[in-house]
């Protein structure tokens, strides 16, 4: 099953994708509520959803193109407390991201950058056997639910940023059950979106470069095939394709197994608070920034992975106002 979340005014709904239509679900107005009910009952989310299908159909094209009363939301969120959705990610996970740096195999240990050392450690120890724990991957904090935008929403380059660039990835979505166990609800296309120019100056800028908006969707896929997932990332400029690149994700394209990435995220007790939502980006294959492309205001970033539904599209919006110092007020 593939799901979308919709909103019209103050009314929220969940729908199942039945191309070219969306079929509304009754009794659950969020994927969060549906997932919590599945955890409390059988654990089978698709069966639960199937038992709550209605006869109400919506034209998907109209919604997808922004021409309907219904607006697409991010396909998962925390509908009551936006700050209880933690957004994070991991990098240096995809083999394709390092293939252009084949010279690393000839280098001595002291000549490797810290990034390439971590990548090599992942290749050597990122796929542990059953019951074992592998090497920890790179991990970063992306923000909270307010940072997550939907299909069609603009991703902003704020005044303090040096640039903004797409990162085409697959993100996994989780809900923490009342037993403090993480439950994977599904996976979705994502644009992790970062300030690459700021990060390039010094790798210690990584943390700050990640605190930007991002997008996921438009669909949440339940238990997808995550072995090899081919896709395409495209930049449109002036209504035409400006740059495009085949990409791949999935475990066969990665140095770390999904199980290892999940362990090293949820091993922290802080990440197992009952009722929380987690959106975790699983790493990018390649970036337009890596090929010298500089995105401009109005460019449209499109990300499409096979089997993950319709493409995720977001325009780039560059803030024109000048950056201003933030002054802290002292309480006396």
N, C-alpha and C positions, 0 to 999 in steps of 0.2 A: 504494500500500500504506500501511496504518496499523499501527504497531507499539506494543506495550506491553512493559514489563519487569516481571517477577514474582519474588517470593521466597517460599519456604516453608522456615522454619528457616534452614539454611545453603545451601540449594539455590536458585540463580538460573536463570531461564529467560527467553527472549524469545518472544513470540507475535505472530502476525499477527491483526488484527481481521477476523473473518468473522461479522458480526452474525447471530444473537445469541450467537455463540461466539467463543472465542479458540483459534487453532490453534498449537500449540507448534512451535518450530523446533529441530532437532537440531544439535549440534556448536558452536553459538555460544550462550553464556550471557549475553551483553550486547550492546547495540547498538554499543558501542565496538569489541568484537571483530569484529562483522559489518562495520562500517565500515572497519576496518583491513584486513580481508581483501578487501573490495571495492576499496580503494585499491591493494592489492598485485597484484590480478588485473585484472579487466576494467574496474573503475570503475563497474560496473552493480550497485548494491546490491540492487535488487528482483529481478533475475535470480538472483543468488546466494542470496537468501532463498528464492525459489521452488524452488530446487533442494534445499533442506534442510527442506522442510515435512514434518511427521509426520502420522500419523493421529490424534494425541492432541488431543482437543477439551475445552475447559473452558467452563463456563457463565459468560458475561461478567457477567450480572446479579449472581450470587453474589459474584464478585470485586469488582465495582464498589461494591457495598453493604457490603463488609467482612464477608461471611458465609461466606467460603471459607477453606481453609487457605492459599491463595495470596494474598499482599498485593501491591497495585500499588506499584511503585517509580516514581520520576521516570523518564520514558521515555528519558532518556540521562544517563549519568554517567561518571566515570572509575572503574572498579571496583577498580583496584589502589591508586591514590593519589588520595584524595578532594581533596587540595589542588591537584591538577593539572587541576581543572575551574575555569576562570575565569568568573565571572558578571559581566556588565556590561550597559550599556544606553545608549540615547540618548533624548533628549527634544526637545520643540518640533518634532516631525516631522509631526504630524497636523493637517490643515486644520481639522477639527472642534473641536480644542482651542482655537482662537483665534476661531471664528466669533462667539462672544458678545462679543468685544472688537473689534467692527467699527470703533469709534471710532479705532483705531490708524491707519486709513488717512487720517484727517483731521489727525493730529497732526504736529507738527514733529519733526525728528530729535532735538532735545535733550529733547523731552518723552517719548520712548519709554523704557520700562524696558529694561534689558540683555536680559531675556528676550525682549521683543517685537522688539528689534533682531535678535537671533539668529533668531527665527522669520521675520522679513522677509527676512533674508539667505538663509535656506533656500528661501523661495518664489522668490527671484530667481536663486539659483545652486546649488540642490540637485539639479538634474537635468542633469548634464553629458552631452554627446554622446559617442559611441563614441571611446575613446582619450583622453578628456579627464578632468580632475579637477575636481570641483565644490567648493563651499564646505564647510568642515568643520562637522558638526553638534555640538550639545551631546553630551558623553560623560560617563559616570560609572562608577565601580567599585562593584559591588554586593557582592562577596565571593567566596567559593570554594564548592566543592561541598557543604560542610557546611551552607551557607545554603539549599540547594535542597530543598524538601519535595515530597512526592507528593500526588496527589489524596486527599482525606480527612484529611490531616494538619492539625493546628492550626498557624496562623501566630500567633506570639507577639508581644505588646506587652511588651517588657522593662521592668524597673523604672525604667531611666533614660530611657525614651521618654516623649514627651508625648501621642502617640496612635498609632494604626495604621489605615491605610486601604487599600482595594483599588486596584490599578491594572491594569485589564483590558487585556492586550496579547497580541500574538503574538510569540513568541521564536523565533529561529533558532538551530540547533545545528550546531556545526562540530567537525571533528577535523583536527588539523594532521598532514599526512603526513610520511613520512621525508624528503621533498624540501623540507620547510619551507613547503609550499603549504597554504592552508586549503581544506578540502573541506566544503561544506555538506551535512550528513547529512539534514536535514529541518527542519520547523517544528512548533511546538506552541503550544497555548494557554498563557498565563501570567498569573499574578497577581504583579506586580512588588512590590507591598506596600511602603509607605513611611510615614514619620512626617511627615505633611503639616503638622501644626500647628507642629512645630519648624522645618520649612523656611520656612513662611510668615513667621516672625518676621524672617528675613533670608535672602536668596538664598544668602549665603555658608555657610549651614547645609546646603546641598544635599548635600554629600559625606557628612556625618554622618547625614543623614536617610535615606540609601539603605542604610546598613549594617544591614539587617534581613533576616529570613528572607523567602523568596519561594516560589512553587510553580509547577510546570509540569506539563502533561499533561491527562488521563491518557494521551494518545496522541501519538506522533510521526508526522507525516504526511510522506511522501516526495514532494518536488517538487509541492507544492500550487499551485493557481491563486491567485496573490497579487496579482491586479489590484484587485478590490474584494471585500472579505470582510465581509459584514454579521454582526452578532452582537448579543448582549444581555448586560448585566451586571445581576445581581439580588442584593439583600441580603435574607436571610430573618431574621426575628426571631420567636422563639416559635413556630416551625413555619409561619409565614405570610410571604408576600411583603411586605416592608416598603417597599422602594424598588426600582425597576427602570428601566433606561435602554437604548434602542437605541444601539448603537455600530457603528463601521465601522473597518476597517483595510485594508491593501493599498496598492499603489503609487498608485492613482488617488485615494486619500484622503490622500496624504502630500505634503509639500513636498519631501522628498528621495527619490531613487530608492534601491532596495535596493542596487544596485551602488555608489552613492556612500557609503552607510552602511557597507557592507562594506569598501570601500577605506580609509576613515578609521579603521576599527578595526584592520585587519590591516596598515596601513602601518608600524606599529611592530614592529621586529624582535622585541621581547619577546613579542608576540602571535603569533609564528610559530615557537614552539619545538616541534620534532617530538614527537608523542605527546600533546600537550595537547588538552583538550576546552574549547570555548568555548560558553557560553550567552549570547546577546545579545538583550536586550529591545528591541523596535523602536518603542516609543512608544505612548502611550495616547490615545484619542479624547476621553474625558471621565471624570470621577471623581465619586463620591458626595460627597466632601469639598467639591468645587466648588459643590455645591448645598446646603451647610450641614448635611449628614448627619454625625453623629458615631456611629461604630460602637461597639457595646457587647460585653462578654464574652458569648460564646455565639452571636453573630450568625454566619450562614453566608454566605460570599461565593461566588456562582456565576457563572462566566464561560463563555460559549458562543459560538463562532464557527462559522458555517456551513462545512461541509466538513472540520472539524477533529475530528470524532468526538464522543464523549460529553462533557458539560460537566465543567469543572474546579470542584470544590467543596472549600472549606476553611473550617472554623470559626475564629473569632477567640478567642484566649485571652489575657486580660489578666493579667499577673503581679501578684499581690497583695502580695508581699514589698516591704519598703521598700528604696530604693536605698541602697547603701553605698559609701563611698569605697574605691578600689583603692589599696592601699599597695604601693609598689615596694620590694623588698629590695635593699639595697646589698651587693655582694660586696666583701670586704676581704681 
